[in-house]
Amino acid sequence: ISLYCKEGSRLLPRPISICEINKEDAILRIVYRIAGEGTKEFSKLASGDSLAVIGPLGNGFFQRDGRAILIGGGIGIPPLLELAKSLPGEVTAVLGYRDSDLFLAKEFEPYAKVVISTEDGSAGTKGNVIDAIRENDLTADVLYSCGPIPMLRGVKEYAMEKGIEAQISMEERMACGIGACLACVCQSKEKDSHSHVNNKRVCKDGPVFFAQDIEL
Ligand code: FES
C-alpha cells in the first residue's frame, strides 16, 4: 500500500508492505522503519487519526503447495508474516538480523519453524540467512524472500544451485506507486513488450518476481 503524508510539502506517497491482514475487524498491520521525514510523520500518529492510503498495489507472493522456506532480512521480514500464516505446507522462516533485536521473530513461531541469523553472532547462526540455511541443512520446494539486494542475490544463487523456485519481493524507491512514472524500475531478463527495454516496474509488475526473471 502507499500512504500519504498530511504535511503538504511531502507530496509523494510512501510505499509500505502489508504485515498482517485481519479481515474480520478490517485491520491492516504495517511494520516499517523510520527512514525519513514521511515515516517519521507516520510514527507520530495516534490511535484514531486518519491518513489517505491507496492499495493494494502490485502483486503478492504466488502461494505454492509443498515445503517452503521464507527468507527475510531486516525490514524485509514483516511482509512474510501474513504469508507464513497462509501457506498450506510445512514452513520454515529464516530471519536475518543485524543484532539481538529479533523483532517479530516470536510472532512467526505459531506458523513456522524459526531459524535466526545475526551479523554479530548474538543469536542463531553468525552470518547471513544463507549461512543459516546451510548450517541447519534446510531444504524446500520453494523459497519466498524479501530483504536487501545483496541478500536477494544470495537467495537467487542458492535457488539456482539447488534447482528450486525462488520468489523475491523487491524494494525500490517509488514515486507514483501505480506504474506511471518509471521511478521504480528494476532490470529484467526479458525485454518489456511495450517499451522494448529490459525493465520491470516494481510497483506494478512486482514487487514479487521470480528470481530468474530479474537481474540482481
Ligand atoms: Fe511510478 Fe513505479 S513508482 S512507475
Boltz pocket constraint, residues with backbone or C-beta under 6 A from the ligand:
constraints:
  - pocket:
      binder: B
      contacts: [[A, 173], [A, 174], [A, 175], [A, 176], [A, 177], [A, 178], [A, 179], [A, 180], [A, 181], [A, 182], [A, 183], [A, 184], [A, 185], [A, 201], [A, 202], [A, 203], [A, 204]]
      max_distance: 6.0
